[in-house]
Amino acid sequence: MFATCDDGTEKQKKISQRAFPDAGVVDCFNHCIQAVMSGYLRSRLLLYTGGRHLTSFLAPSQYVLPDKLFRTRLLPSQARSFSSRSGRSDGISGQEGENTLRAPRHEMDFQLSRLQINAVLRANEQSIRIPEFDGRGGPSPVLRFESNQLSANTPLEDRRSSASCLQTRGMLFGVFDGHGGHACAQAVSERLPYYIAVSMMSESVLEDLEAAMETLRPVPPILQWYKHHNDYNYRESAALYVNHLRVYWQELLASEEHGDGMRPTDALTYAFQRLDTDLSLEAQVPLANDLMRSTAIQAAFAGCTACVAHVGPEGVHVANAGDCRAVLGVQEHDGSWSALPLTQDHNAANVAEVERVWRQHPASERQTIIVDDRLLGVLMPLRAFGDVRFKWSRELQQGVLENGDSDLESLNLYQYAPPNYLTPPYLEATPEVTYHRLRPQDRFLILASDGLWDEMTNDEAVRLVAEHLTGIHLQAPVSASQLNLGQMHQLLLRRRARATPALDLNGATHLIRHALGTNEYGEMDQERLATMLALPSDLARMYRDDITVTVIYFNPNFNKTAN
């Protein structure tokens, strides 16, 4: 049907008609891809499909296109073949044409206007300035933060969190990359900051919380949230979440060692582990109503990676489980910039992480635990919340799915165990925690899901934010004797692009714009950006992931005041 150069015209036509009875939809999609998409997208699509028909990857219902993105017209020829990447076309002879379904053709307009592009990019952006003093007698290390999200999945599977701790000092920022749906990322983004904050509270503060709950008095606020109006909350499960948080602080009170509260490193580690345990238990026990139980099961069987930063007087503590990333932007005394990663990706590219997973299982499983760079050949991250298919026994999974009252089909759940599932658990949510003491040269911290890091390196991200922050475009000196004419031309193109004034006031939006719109010369390509943003949702996921970015700018006066 598309992206083939063979002569099996009749065979292709029959395959297309079986897969898509509505030939107009097929015609529409072929025309959109062939006539409008630029060469780089078509080549990526060919690479993705491995030369096979696109019909084998996408269902007919996935080609419902937004009305505002296409127009309909009848063409003189109702049956027209399309050229392949090599320029050849699969023509239909007159005899074959008699059997061709006739339908109007739809053309998609991928060229969004600049106003439309900005509206899409800025729909979820957030900019918050933080008071210079944190209200507890000390300067705030955070000057402001900027955040944004762009979806590829429908609905968006990424989540984000930002909040100030009201009973202790410091701020919490989190980025959560969901998979298998948004349910796990949603639950973790709402609940994890509370677990971390409670872990750091002193025994006396926890006693005040418990006394307020027992006497039905107003509970002292724990967090001040900074929410975007598009951010969603699981209100139907709020009572469950509060009850389990209360059980957690009751256990801390019962501990003789809690005293003044945990240090940030311990609080982050323990909160990650405890919340993942609660997600698992909530899916196994009876709950107040069907909606609450359905939400709990979805959160446990879906999964998410998490990267959370606590920025306080002691410095920055970053807890990471999965492949989100935290990168520090450092400005040296000579004005140059460098990227300092505070996390390591927990995937098969991390040799130490693979060795950690291997050590937890018998040597006989060494060849089956990591297959095609995925856990048991299925999951990319090697640490995550939820994902109980990689943690529970087969019997427990079967019991929960079969004995529950929820409609599993409506929840998109099914009984499945990964291959070679012999000695679970294979996955955990224990984070890797990094501490960094803030220095005068530390200017900002970038937290982002892997949708950003798939498109740019740490150094590129820091350079873009640094240029956006300072308005100075960073140019490295070069010797003309080292470059030929073609290389010099490419360098000039890159530098011309980088000299263009920033279009966005928000640093996170600036990163997302460049992640999607930068071409091979390093320049902003409006056509490329417009095409990437105009793709239908089911097709967009083939080219990019959900992207969530939060940029935290540090208070330059913090170290002076603190000292």
C-alpha positions in Angstrom: 0.0 0.0 0.0 2.8 2.4 0.9 6.6 2.4 1.0 6.9 -0.6 -1.3 8.6 -0.7 -4.7 7.5 -4.2 -5.8 5.2 -5.0 -8.7 2.6 -6.8 -6.7 0.0 -4.2 -7.4 -3.0 -6.5 -7.3 -1.8 -8.1 -4.1 -1.3 -4.7 -2.5 -4.8 -3.7 -3.5 -6.4 -6.8 -2.0 -4.4 -6.4 1.3 -5.5 -2.8 1.5 -9.1 -3.6 0.8 -9.2 -6.3 3.4 -7.5 -4.1 6.1 -9.4 -0.9 5.2 -12.9 -1.5 3.6 -13.2 2.3 3.5 -10.9 3.0 0.6 -11.3 6.7 1.0 -9.6 6.5 4.4 -6.7 4.6 2.8 -6.5 7.1 0.0 -6.6 10.0 2.4 -3.7 8.6 4.5 -1.6 7.6 1.5 -2.0 11.0 0.0 -1.2 12.8 3.3 2.0 10.9 3.8 3.2 10.9 0.2 2.3 14.4 -0.8 2.9 16.4 2.4 5.4 14.7 4.6 9.0 15.7 4.1 11.6 13.2 3.1 13.1 12.7 6.6 9.7 11.6 8.0 9.0 9.2 5.1 12.4 7.6 5.5 11.9 7.2 9.3 8.5 5.6 8.6 10.1 3.2 6.1 12.8 2.4 8.7 10.1 1.8 11.3 8.0 -0.5 9.2 11.0 -2.4 7.8 9.6 -2.3 4.3 6.2 -3.9 5.3 2.8 -2.5 4.6 1.7 0.2 7.0 -1.7 -1.6 7.3 -0.1 -4.3 9.4 0.8 -1.7 12.1 -2.2 0.6 12.4 -5.9 -0.1 12.6 -8.5 1.7 10.4 -9.9 3.6 13.3 -6.5 5.3 13.8 -6.9 7.4 10.7 -9.7 9.6 12.0 -8.1 13.0 11.3 -9.0 16.4 12.9 -11.4 18.4 10.7 -9.2 21.5 11.0 -6.2 19.7 9.6 -7.7 18.4 6.3 -9.8 19.5 3.4 -11.8 17.3 1.0 -11.9 17.5 -2.7 -12.8 15.2 -5.6 -10.0 14.5 -8.0 -10.4 13.8 -11.7 -8.9 10.4 -11.2 -10.6 8.6 -8.3 -8.0 5.8 -8.3 -4.4 7.0 -8.2 -1.3 5.2 -7.1 1.5 7.0 -5.2 5.2 7.1 -5.8 7.5 5.2 -3.4 10.6 6.7 -1.9 12.6 5.6 -4.9 10.3 7.4 -7.3 8.6 4.4 -8.7 4.8 4.2 -8.7 2.4 1.2 -8.4 0.1 2.0 -11.3 -3.3 0.4 -11.8 -4.1 -0.7 -15.3 -7.5 0.0 -16.9 -8.7 -3.5 -16.2 -7.7 -3.3 -12.6 -9.2 0.1 -12.3 -12.7 -1.3 -12.9 -12.4 -3.0 -9.4 -11.1 0.1 -7.7 -13.3 1.7 -5.0 -14.1 5.3 -5.8 -14.2 7.8 -3.0 -13.3 11.4 -2.3 -9.7 12.1 -1.4 -8.7 14.1 1.7 -5.6 16.2 1.8 -4.0 17.0 5.1 -2.5 20.4 5.7 0.6 19.8 7.8 1.7 23.5 7.5 0.4 24.9 10.8 0.7 28.7 11.1 3.2 30.2 13.5 0.3 31.1 15.7 -1.0 27.5 15.7 2.4 26.1 16.4 2.8 28.5 19.4 -0.6 27.6 20.7 0.2 23.8 20.7 3.6 24.3 22.2 2.5 26.6 25.0 -0.8 24.9 26.0 0.8 23.3 29.1 3.6 25.7 30.0 4.0 27.0 33.5 6.2 29.7 35.0 6.4 30.3 38.7 8.6 32.7 40.6 9.5 31.7 44.2 9.7 34.2 47.1 13.3 35.0 48.0 12.7 33.7 51.6 11.1 30.4 52.2 8.9 31.5 55.2 10.9 29.4 57.7 13.7 32.0 58.3 16.0 31.3 55.5 16.7 32.2 51.8 15.1 30.0 49.1 17.7 28.3 46.9 15.1 28.4 44.0 14.6 31.6 42.2 11.9 30.4 39.8 11.0 27.3 37.7 9.5 26.8 34.3 7.7 23.7 33.1 5.9 22.3 30.0 4.5 19.1 28.5 3.8 18.0 25.0 1.8 14.8 24.3 2.4 12.2 21.7 0.2 9.6 23.4 -3.6 10.2 23.7 -4.1 10.8 26.6 -0.7 12.1 27.7 1.1 9.4 29.8 3.7 11.8 31.4 3.0 13.6 34.6 4.9 16.3 36.6 4.8 17.7 40.2 6.1 20.8 41.9 5.5 21.8 45.5 7.0 23.5 48.5 7.4 21.6 51.8 5.5 23.6 54.5 6.5 21.6 57.6 10.2 21.3 56.6 12.4 23.3 54.3 12.9 22.8 50.6 11.0 22.2 47.4 10.1 19.1 45.5 10.1 18.7 41.7 9.2 15.5 39.9 8.9 14.2 36.3 7.1 10.9 35.8 7.1 8.9 32.5 4.1 6.5 32.3 3.9 3.4 30.2 1.0 1.1 29.7 -1.3 4.0 30.3 -1.3 7.1 32.5 -2.8 5.6 35.7 0.5 4.8 37.5 2.2 8.1 36.6 -1.0 9.9 37.8 -1.1 8.2 41.1 2.7 8.5 41.8 2.8 12.2 40.8 0.0 13.0 43.3 1.2 10.8 46.2 5.0 10.6 46.1 5.7 14.2 47.2 3.5 13.6 50.3 5.4 10.5 51.2 8.7 12.3 50.9 7.6 15.3 52.9 6.1 13.1 55.7 9.4 11.1 55.8 11.4 14.3 56.5 9.0 15.6 59.3 10.0 15.5 62.9 8.2 13.3 65.4 6.5 16.3 67.0 5.0 17.5 63.7 3.8 14.0 62.9 2.1 13.9 66.3 0.3 17.1 65.5 -0.9 15.6 62.2 -2.2 12.5 64.0 -3.9 14.5 66.8 -5.7 16.6 64.2 -6.9 13.5 62.4 -8.1 11.9 65.7 -10.0 15.0 66.8 -11.3 15.8 63.4 -9.6 19.2 63.5 -8.1 20.8 60.3 -4.8 19.0 59.5 -1.8 21.3 59.1 -0.9 21.7 55.4 2.0 19.5 54.3 2.6 20.9 50.8 2.0 24.0 48.8 1.3 22.7 45.3 2.1 24.6 42.1 -0.5 23.2 39.7 -1.2 24.0 36.0 -4.9 24.2 35.2 -4.5 21.2 32.9 -3.0 19.0 35.7 -5.5 16.3 36.8 -6.1 14.7 40.3 -7.7 11.4 41.2 -10.3 12.9 43.4 -12.3 9.7 43.7 -9.4 8.0 45.4 -8.4 10.9 47.7 -9.8 9.2 50.8 -7.8 6.0 50.1 -4.6 8.0 49.6 -5.0 10.0 52.8 -5.7 6.9 54.8 -2.7 5.0 53.5 -0.5 8.1 54.1 -1.8 8.2 57.6 -0.8 4.6 58.1 2.6 5.5 56.9 3.2 8.3 59.4 1.7 6.2 62.2 4.4 3.6 61.5 7.0 6.4 61.6 5.7 7.5 65.0 5.9 4.0 66.2 9.5 3.8 65.2 11.9 4.8 68.0 14.5 6.0 65.5 12.5 8.6 63.6 13.2 11.6 66.0 13.8 14.7 64.0 12.9 13.1 60.7 14.8 11.4 57.9 17.5 13.2 56.0 16.6 13.8 52.3 18.6 10.9 51.0 16.8 8.4 53.3 13.4 10.1 52.9 13.6 9.8 49.1 14.6 6.2 49.1 12.1 5.1 51.7 9.2 7.1 50.1 9.8 5.5 46.7 9.8 2.0 48.2 6.8 2.6 50.5 4.6 4.1 47.8 5.3 1.2 45.4 4.4 -1.2 48.1 1.1 0.6 48.8 0.3 0.6 45.0 0.8 -3.1 45.0 -1.3 -3.8 48.2 -4.2 -1.5 47.1 -4.7 -3.6 44.0 -5.0 -6.8 46.1 -7.5 -5.8 48.7 -11.2 -4.9 48.6 -11.9 -1.2 48.4 -14.9 1.1 49.1 -16.3 1.1 45.5 -15.7 -0.3 42.0 -14.3 3.0 40.7 -11.7 3.1 43.4 -10.8 -0.5 42.8 -10.5 0.0 39.1 -8.2 2.9 39.6 -6.0 0.9 42.0 -5.7 -2.1 39.6 -4.9 0.2 36.6 -2.2 2.0 38.6 -0.6 -1.3 39.7 -0.6 -2.9 36.3 0.5 0.2 34.4 4.0 1.6 35.2 6.0 4.7 35.4 9.6 5.9 35.9 10.3 8.8 38.2 12.9 11.4 38.7 12.4 13.7 41.8 14.6 16.5 43.0 14.5 17.9 46.5 16.1 21.4 46.5 16.8 22.6 50.1 19.4 24.4 52.2 21.7 21.4 52.1 21.7 21.4 48.3 20.1 19.2 45.7 19.1 15.5 46.3 17.9 13.7 43.2 16.2 10.3 43.3 15.8 8.5 40.0 14.2 5.2 39.1 14.1 4.6 35.3 15.2 6.7 32.4 14.0 10.2 33.2 17.0 12.4 33.7 18.3 15.4 35.8 21.1 17.5 34.4 22.7 20.5 36.1 23.7 23.6 34.0 27.1 24.9 35.3 28.6 28.3 34.3 32.3 28.4 34.9 34.2 31.5 35.8 35.3 32.1 32.2 31.7 32.2 31.1 31.7 28.7 29.5 28.9 26.2 30.2 29.0 22.5 31.0 26.4 19.8 31.7 26.7 17.8 34.9 24.3 14.8 35.0 22.9 14.0 38.4 21.3 10.7 37.3 22.1 7.6 35.3 19.6 5.9 33.0 18.4 2.6 34.4 18.2 0.6 31.1 20.3 -1.9 29.2 22.8 0.7 28.1 23.9 1.0 31.7 26.3 -1.9 32.3 26.3 -1.5 36.1 22.5 -1.6 36.1 22.4 -4.8 34.0 24.9 -6.4 36.4 22.7 -5.4 39.3 19.7 -7.2 37.8 21.7 -10.3 36.9 23.0 -10.6 40.5 19.4 -10.9 41.8 18.6 -14.0 39.8 20.2 -17.4 39.1 23.0 -17.6 36.7 20.9 -19.9 34.5 18.7 -16.9 33.6 21.6 -14.7 32.5 20.6 -15.1 28.8 16.9 -14.5 29.2 16.6 -11.6 31.7 17.8 -8.9 29.2 16.7 -9.7 25.6 16.9 -7.1 22.9 17.9 -4.5 25.5 14.6 -5.0 27.3 13.7 -6.7 30.6 12.5 -10.2 29.7 12.3 -8.8 26.1 9.5 -6.5 27.0 10.3 -3.5 29.3 12.9 -0.8 28.5 13.4 0.7 32.0 15.0 -1.6 34.6 13.4 0.3 37.6 9.8 1.5 37.8 6.8 2.0 39.9 3.8 -0.3 39.3 4.4 -2.9 36.6 3.3 -5.7 38.9 3.5 -8.1 35.9 7.2 -8.0 36.6 6.9 -8.2 40.4 4.1 -10.5 41.4 4.0 -14.3 41.1 1.9 -15.7 38.2 -0.6 -17.0 40.8 -1.1 -13.6 42.4 -1.6 -11.9 39.1 -4.1 -14.6 38.1 -5.9 -14.3 41.4 -6.3 -10.5 41.3 -7.4 -10.4 37.7 -9.9 -13.3 38.0 -11.4 -12.6 41.4 -11.8 -8.9 41.1 -15.2 -7.4 40.2 -13.8 -5.0 37.7 -14.4 -5.3 34.0 -10.9 -6.1 32.8 -11.6 -5.6 29.2 -12.8 -2.0 29.8 -9.6 -1.4 31.8 -7.5 -2.8 28.9 -6.1 -5.5 31.2 -5.5 -9.1 30.3 -3.7 -12.1 31.8 -0.2 -12.1 30.5 3.2 -13.1 31.9 6.5 -12.2 30.2 8.5 -15.1 28.7 11.0 -16.8 31.0 9.1 -15.5 34.0 10.9 -17.8 36.5 12.1 -16.0 39.6 10.1 -12.8 40.2 10.4 -10.0 41.1 12.4 -8.7 38.2 11.7 -5.0 38.7 11.8 -2.6 41.7 11.2 1.1 42.4 14.2 1.6 44.7 15.8 4.9 43.4 19.4 5.8 42.9 19.9 8.9 45.0 22.5 11.6 44.2 23.5 14.5 46.4 25.0 17.7 45.1 25.9 20.7 47.2 25.0 23.9 45.4 27.8 26.2 44.3 27.7 29.8 42.9 28.4 28.4 39.4 25.4 26.1 39.5 22.7 28.0 37.5 19.9 25.7 36.8 18.7 22.1 36.8 16.8 20.4 34.0 14.4 17.5 34.8 12.9 15.8 31.8 11.4 12.6 30.6 13.2 10.5 28.0 11.1 12.1 25.3 13.4 15.1 25.5 16.6 13.0 25.8 15.7 11.0 22.8 16.0 14.2 20.7 19.1 15.9 22.3 22.1 15.3 24.5 22.8 16.7 27.9 25.2 19.3 26.5 22.7 20.4 23.9 20.0 20.9 26.5 22.2 22.9 28.8 23.5 25.1 25.9 19.9 25.9 24.8 18.8 26.8 28.3 22.0 28.8 28.9 21.5 30.8 25.6 17.8 31.3 26.6 18.8 32.5 30.1 21.6 34.9 29.1 20.6 35.9 25.5 24.2 35.1 24.5 24.7 32.6 21.7 27.6 30.3 22.4 30.0 30.0 19.5 33.2 27.9 19.6 36.2 29.2 17.7 37.2 27.3 14.6 40.1 27.3 12.2 39.1 27.8 8.5 42.0 25.5 7.5 40.3 22.6 9.3 37.1 22.8 7.2 36.3 22.3 3.6 33.8 24.5 1.8 30.8 22.2 2.5 31.6 21.9 6.2 32.0 25.7 6.5 28.6 26.2 4.9 27.0 23.8 7.4 28.7 25.6 10.2 27.4 29.0 9.0 23.9 27.5 8.8 24.1 26.3 12.3 25.4 29.6 13.7 22.8 31.6 11.8 20.1 29.5 13.3 21.5 29.9 16.8 21.7 33.7 16.4 17.9 33.8 15.9 16.2 35.4 19.0 14.4 33.0 21.2 10.7 32.7 20.4 9.6 31.6 23.9 9.8 33.2 27.3 9.6 29.8 28.9 12.8 27.8 29.0 11.0 24.4 29.0 9.0 25.4 25.9 12.3 26.6 24.3 13.7 23.1 24.8 10.7 21.3 23.4 10.6 23.6 20.3 14.2 22.8 19.5 13.8 19.1 20.3 11.2 18.7 17.6 12.2 21.5 15.1 16.0 21.4 14.9 17.2 19.9 11.6 20.5 18.2 10.8 22.2 21.6 10.4 21.3 22.6 13.9 18.8 25.2 12.6 15.2 25.7 13.5 13.1 24.2 10.6 9.6 25.5 10.8 8.3 23.0 8.3 9.7 20.1 10.3 8.2 21.5 13.5 4.8 22.1 11.9 4.8 18.6 10.5 5.7 17.0 13.9 3.0 18.9 15.7 0.3 18.3 13.1 0.6 14.5 13.0 -2.5 12.6 14.1 -2.0 11.3 17.6 -1.7 7.6 16.7 0.9 8.4 14.1 2.8 11.0 16.2 3.8 8.2 18.7 5.8 6.5 15.9 8.1 9.6 15.7 8.4 10.9 19.2 7.4 10.3 22.8 5.6 12.4 25.3 7.9 15.2 26.5 7.9 16.7 30.0 10.4 19.3 31.0 11.0 21.3 34.2 13.8 23.8 34.4 14.7 25.0 38.0 16.7 28.2 38.2 18.8 28.7 41.4 18.9 31.8 43.4 22.3 33.4 42.7 22.3 35.1 46.2 21.5 31.8 48.0 25.1 30.9 48.7 26.1 34.4 49.7 23.2 34.7 52.2 23.6 31.2 53.5 27.3 31.6 54.1 
